[in-house]
């Protein structure tokens, strides 16, 4: 995505590669032990670009208390970079299981900043410090490792999932795993000032930004009586929490605003899905993000 925004420096691709994999560890509450990489690169790639790619991987790892411990490098016709992160937990990890009807849903970590910044940059509707603040988590996203570790250590019963494919597929997968339904209540969602300004300039309902992939937060399902404890853990780490809604007995997936409801049909970004941007293209994904039904 950095290249689409005009940032061709492979540093950002390297940083994202590490983040993608470390975010999976965050959802388990794991402490990272290291990353192994598989890098397929064209023979005409400059040494400078190759070094910047490695610098991005290393910088993200260092920021999260880990490092690259091995990998593979070979030639190919285009850049194709993969990685696997390894981590450890004291006993049982956090998991997607354990959600119950009545549990509150929340996103822990930036929520909506990725697409607020991305669309503002693409459409050139915002400049200055506000745009810089929104673009920082786009270019150098932060996996929520510290929160995942704190939640695991707290013993608070919670179902947790890495939000890598967008809020819609993440919450529906979490609900399916626990054989429940869900309601996302847009009236509960509080957007940052920067996101609200970006939404106004773009002429978009700011809540839409939450439903695209790219925020690299974790979605948590927790009993109402323990929700404040989860918020307190996040506050100690200076990590934002966005209350989203709740799990329900009714196995439907709904978006609510006031007394209006629609079926949740947010765009999907899972691999091989027909509306994934990998399949349909980024322009089609943006169109879906801006037009999917909302109450």
WOGIJO-V760513 format. One record per residue. N is the residue number from 1. SS is DSSP state (~ for helix, > for strand, _ for the rest). PHI is phi in whole degrees, 0 to 359 (none if undefined). D_LAST is the distance of its C-alpha to the last C-alpha in Angstrom with 1 decimal. Layout:
BEGIN
n=<N N>
ss=<SS SS>
phi=<PHI PHI>
d_last=<D_LAST D_LAST>
END
This chain:
BEGIN
n=<1 2 3 4 5 6 7 8 9 10 11 12 13 14 15 16 17 18 19 20 21 22 23 24 25 26 27 28 29 30 31 32 33 34 35 36 37 38 39 40 41 42 43 44 45 46 47 48 49 50 51 52 53 54 55 56 57 58 59 60 61 62 63 64 65 66 67 68 69 70 71 72 73 74 75 76 77 78 79 80 81 82 83 84 85 86 87 88 89 90 91 92 93 94 95 96 97 98 99 100 101 102 103 104 105 106 107 108 109 110 111 112 113 114 115 116 117 118 119 120 121 122 123 124 125 126 127 128 129 130 131 132 133 134 135 136 137 138 139 140 141 142 143 144 145 146 147 148 149 150 151 152 153 154 155 156 157 158 159 160 161 162 163 164 165 166 167 168 169 170 171 172 173 174 175 176 177 178 179 180 181 182 183 184 185 186 187 188 189 190 191 192 193 194 195 196 197 198 199 200 201 202 203 204 205 206 207 208 209 210 211 212 213 214 215 216 217 218 219 220 221 222 223 224 225 226 227 228 229 230 231 232 233 234 235 236 237 238 239 240 241 242 243 244 245 246 247 248 249 250 251 252 253 254 255 256 257 258 259 260 261 262 263 264 265 266 267 268 269 270 271 272 273 274 275 276 277 278 279 280 281 282 283 284 285 286 287 288 289 290 291 292 293 294 295>
ss=<_ _ _ _ _ _ _ _ _ ~ ~ ~ ~ ~ ~ ~ ~ ~ ~ ~ ~ ~ ~ ~ ~ ~ ~ ~ _ _ > > > > > > > > > > > _ _ _ _ _ ~ ~ ~ ~ ~ ~ ~ ~ ~ ~ ~ ~ ~ ~ ~ ~ ~ _ _ _ _ > > > > > > > > _ _ _ _ > > > > > > > > > _ _ _ _ _ _ > _ _ _ _ _ _ _ _ > > > > > _ _ _ _ ~ ~ ~ ~ ~ ~ ~ ~ ~ ~ ~ _ _ _ _ _ ~ ~ ~ ~ ~ ~ ~ ~ ~ ~ ~ _ _ _ _ _ ~ ~ ~ ~ ~ ~ ~ ~ ~ ~ _ _ _ > > > > > _ _ _ _ ~ ~ ~ ~ ~ ~ ~ ~ ~ ~ ~ _ _ _ > > > > > ~ ~ ~ _ _ _ _ ~ ~ ~ ~ ~ ~ ~ ~ ~ ~ _ _ _ ~ ~ ~ ~ ~ ~ _ _ _ _ _ _ > > > > > _ ~ ~ ~ ~ ~ ~ ~ ~ ~ ~ ~ ~ ~ _ _ _ _ > > > > > > > > _ _ _ _ > > > > > _ _ > > > > _ _ _ _ _ _ _ _ _ _ _ _ _ ~ ~ ~ ~ _ ~ ~ ~ ~ ~ ~ ~ ~ ~ ~ _ _ _ _>
phi=<none 303 295 298 275 97 256 274 297 291 307 291 292 295 299 297 304 293 301 307 279 292 296 296 293 300 290 262 76 274 265 293 256 160 233 248 241 232 245 253 227 289 294 267 294 289 298 298 294 299 296 295 300 296 299 295 299 296 294 295 300 298 295 244 71 216 201 282 247 162 157 219 222 208 277 201 279 210 288 216 244 226 205 224 258 245 214 223 233 299 223 274 281 297 211 280 272 109 287 227 306 97 299 273 254 213 260 252 121 305 227 98 291 301 281 297 288 297 292 296 288 298 266 54 259 218 223 84 295 298 294 301 295 287 280 303 288 285 275 228 294 245 292 270 297 297 294 302 294 293 295 298 294 289 78 293 296 204 263 226 215 292 267 253 253 109 297 302 297 292 290 290 296 299 293 299 301 256 56 225 253 202 230 267 258 294 289 276 275 252 265 293 300 297 293 295 296 300 298 297 294 274 69 235 296 300 297 299 300 292 268 272 288 118 279 53 260 239 262 239 248 214 301 307 288 250 298 297 293 298 298 293 301 294 297 298 262 59 250 288 236 244 289 251 162 206 277 229 293 297 276 255 239 235 250 234 215 65 261 252 221 221 291 289 228 296 297 258 230 288 302 74 288 298 257 298 291 296 266 272 98 293 294 292 298 297 300 296 298 276 232 298 299 224 287>
d_last=<29.2 31.7 33.7 30.7 30.3 34.1 35.4 38.0 39.8 39.8 39.8 36.0 35.9 38.4 36.4 33.2 35.4 36.5 33.1 31.6 34.3 34.6 31.0 31.7 34.5 32.2 30.1 33.4 34.8 37.7 40.1 40.7 44.2 43.9 42.5 44.1 43.3 43.8 44.1 44.7 45.7 47.3 51.0 50.5 48.1 49.8 51.1 49.2 45.8 46.8 47.7 44.4 42.5 44.6 44.3 40.5 40.7 43.5 41.7 38.5 40.7 42.9 39.9 39.0 42.5 43.3 45.0 45.6 48.1 48.8 47.5 48.5 48.8 49.6 49.5 47.0 45.8 42.7 41.2 39.8 39.5 38.7 39.4 39.4 39.3 41.3 40.9 42.3 41.2 43.7 42.9 39.7 36.7 33.1 31.2 28.0 29.4 29.3 25.6 25.3 22.7 21.9 22.5 20.3 19.0 19.7 20.4 23.9 24.8 23.2 19.4 18.0 21.4 22.4 19.9 19.9 23.7 23.9 21.9 23.6 26.9 26.3 25.2 27.6 25.4 26.6 30.1 32.3 31.9 28.1 27.9 30.8 29.0 25.9 28.2 30.4 28.2 27.6 31.3 32.6 30.0 31.1 30.9 30.3 33.8 34.9 31.9 32.3 36.0 35.4 33.0 35.5 38.4 36.6 36.5 33.1 31.8 28.6 27.1 26.7 25.6 26.0 22.8 24.4 22.2 18.8 16.5 15.0 18.5 20.0 18.0 18.1 21.9 22.4 20.9 23.0 26.0 25.9 24.9 21.9 18.1 15.5 12.3 10.9 9.9 8.7 10.5 13.6 13.7 16.4 17.1 20.7 22.1 23.0 19.5 18.1 21.0 20.5 16.8 18.1 20.9 19.0 16.3 13.6 10.7 13.1 11.0 11.3 14.9 14.9 14.1 17.2 20.7 23.3 22.8 25.4 24.3 24.6 22.0 23.6 23.2 25.4 26.2 24.9 28.6 29.1 26.0 27.9 30.7 28.5 27.3 31.0 32.1 29.6 30.7 34.3 33.5 31.5 28.5 25.0 22.8 18.9 17.7 14.8 14.5 17.0 18.7 18.7 21.4 19.1 19.3 15.8 13.4 9.9 6.9 6.3 5.8 8.6 9.0 5.7 5.7 6.1 9.3 9.9 11.5 12.4 15.7 18.9 22.0 24.4 27.7 28.3 24.7 24.3 21.4 23.1 24.2 27.7 27.5 25.3 26.2 24.6 23.5 21.6 20.0 18.9 17.6 15.4 14.3 13.3 11.6 10.1 6.9 3.8 0.0>
END
